[in-house]
């Protein structure tokens, strides 16, 4: 990393605390991409456990089956970087705990499954002054190219059309969306500030 970033950029990457709400396909892959790019402080929030059906698109291995996703992801992130600073929160986000959790980070990756929870999370995070990176339309194969929409502090990536109601979430497009989210978050940290 030292060969590619200035000391000031490296300091921003190391100091910025990024939250990831949801540790499934988007969240687990985005966390690994951010860690590989120099992010050393993360908060991971998810109350789900790893299931066999997750292995086709999420950054987990058979050894993680049955474990809480945030704990399994934390293990993988620490294998990559033993010095990474992680807060692992195996909890379900709701209106009661959301305000407290959102205070933890200036940047949030929204990678939740439930549409209602997604909406509430994005609204509350934006009202709290956070930058939010989300996705819409990342299922199936082929299809419309993915793009990025910037709406102030909200950045949404995806094809803005496909959903799990019409196509399965498969690794290539899920990972593509996760990569776009990670890239947009890194651009915010390195080029625009938080």
N, C-alpha and C positions, 0 to 999 in steps of 0.2 A: 504494500500500500504506500510505503514511503516514496517509492519511485514515481507514483502517479499523482500524489496530492501534496499541496504545500503544507508546511507545519500548521498554518491557521486552519486549513480545511481538515486536516487530521484531528486537530483539537475539537472542531465542531462535531465531527463524526463520533468521536469518543465521548463527548460531553452530552450530546442530545439524547434525551430519554424518549423512546418511542413505545407507544402502547399498541398492542394488537388484541382486538376484541374478537375472539374466535380463533381456534387453533386447528381448523380443518384444512381443506384444500387451499384456500387463499391464504389463511393466516399462517399455517405451518411453512408453506413455501416462501411466503413473503419474509417471515422471520429468518429463514436460512439465507435468503438473498441479502437481506440487510446486514446480517452478521458477517457474511463473506465480503461485504463492502465497507466494513469498518465500524458499524454501529455496535457499541459495547454496553449499552444500557437499555433494557427492555422490560416492559410489564406485559405478561401474557395472561389473558383472561379467557377461561372456557371451563365449563363443568362437565363436558362429555368425556367418555372413555373411548379408547381406540377399539374399533371393531374391524372384522375382516373386510367389510365393504369399503373401508376408508383407504385401504392399501393401494387402490388403483390410481389415486391422485393426491394423496396427502403424504407429507414427509415423515412417514412412520414405517417400521419394519415389523415382521411377525413377532419379534421379541417384545414389542410394545403392546400387544393385544391385551386388553383388559385394564391397562394403566390409564390414569387420567391423562388426557391429551397434553395439558400444560406441563405435567411432570415428565412425560416421554419426550416432548419437544425440548424441554430444558436440558434433559440428558444429552440429546443430540447436539444442541447448541454448545454445551460445555465440552463435548468431544471435539468440536471444531475450534473453540476458543475457551480454554480453561479459565481465563481471566474475565470472561463476560459477566456482567452484573445483571441478574435476572430476578424479578419479582414474579413468582408463579402463583396465580390466583385461581384455584379450581372452584369457581363459583358461577352461579347463574346471574347474569346481569338483569336487574329490574329497576323500577322507578325508585325503590328505596335505597339501593347501594350505588346507583349510577353516578350521582353527583360526587360522591367520595372517590370513586374509582377514576373519574375523568380528571380530577385534580392532579393525578400522578404524572401526566405527560402533556407536553404542548403539541404533540403529533400523535394521531390515532389512525391505525389501519382498521377499518370496519370490515370484518370478515364473518359476520353473523349469518345464521341460516334463516331465522324467523323474520318475515317481512315487517311485522309490527315492531319487534325489538330493534330491527335495523333502523326504522324510521325514528323511533324514540331516541336511539343512540346518536344518530347523526344530528338531530335537532338539538339535543342537550349538549353535545360536544361543541357544536358551532356556537351556541349561546354562551358556553364556558370560555370561548375564545380560542379553542384548539383548531389546528389544521386537521382535516379529515380526508382520508383516501378510501374510496369505496369502489365497488364494481357492480355492473349491471349488464348481463348478457355475456355468458362465457361457456355455454354448454354446446354439446354436439361436436361435429367435425366439420371442417371447412367453414362455409358460411361467410357472413359479412366480416370484413377486416375490423379489428379492434382499433379504437382510438381513445383519446383522452379529452375530457371536457373539464375545463377549469371554471369554477363558479365561485370566485372569491376564495374563501378558506376551504371550500369543498372541491375535491378533484374526484371525478368519476371516470373509470376506465371500463372498456368492454365494447360489445357490438350493439348494446342497448336494445336487443331484440330477443335473443334466445333465452329460454328459461328451462328449469328442470321439468316443467309441465309438458314441454314439447321435445326435449332432447336430454340425454344423460350428461352429467358432468364428467368429462374425461380429462385425463392428465394434460394433454397438449394445450388445450384452451384454458383450463384452470391455471396452469403454470404460466401461460402467456399473460393472463390477467394479473396474476401475482407479481410477475416481473414488471409489468407496467406500473403497478401500484408502488412497488419498491423503488423503481426508477424515479417516479414523480416525487416520492417522499425524499429521496436523496437530492433531487434537484432543489427542493424547497430548503433543505438543510444547508446545502453547499452554495447555492447561487442566490437565494432570496432571503434566507434567514428565518428563524422562528421566534 
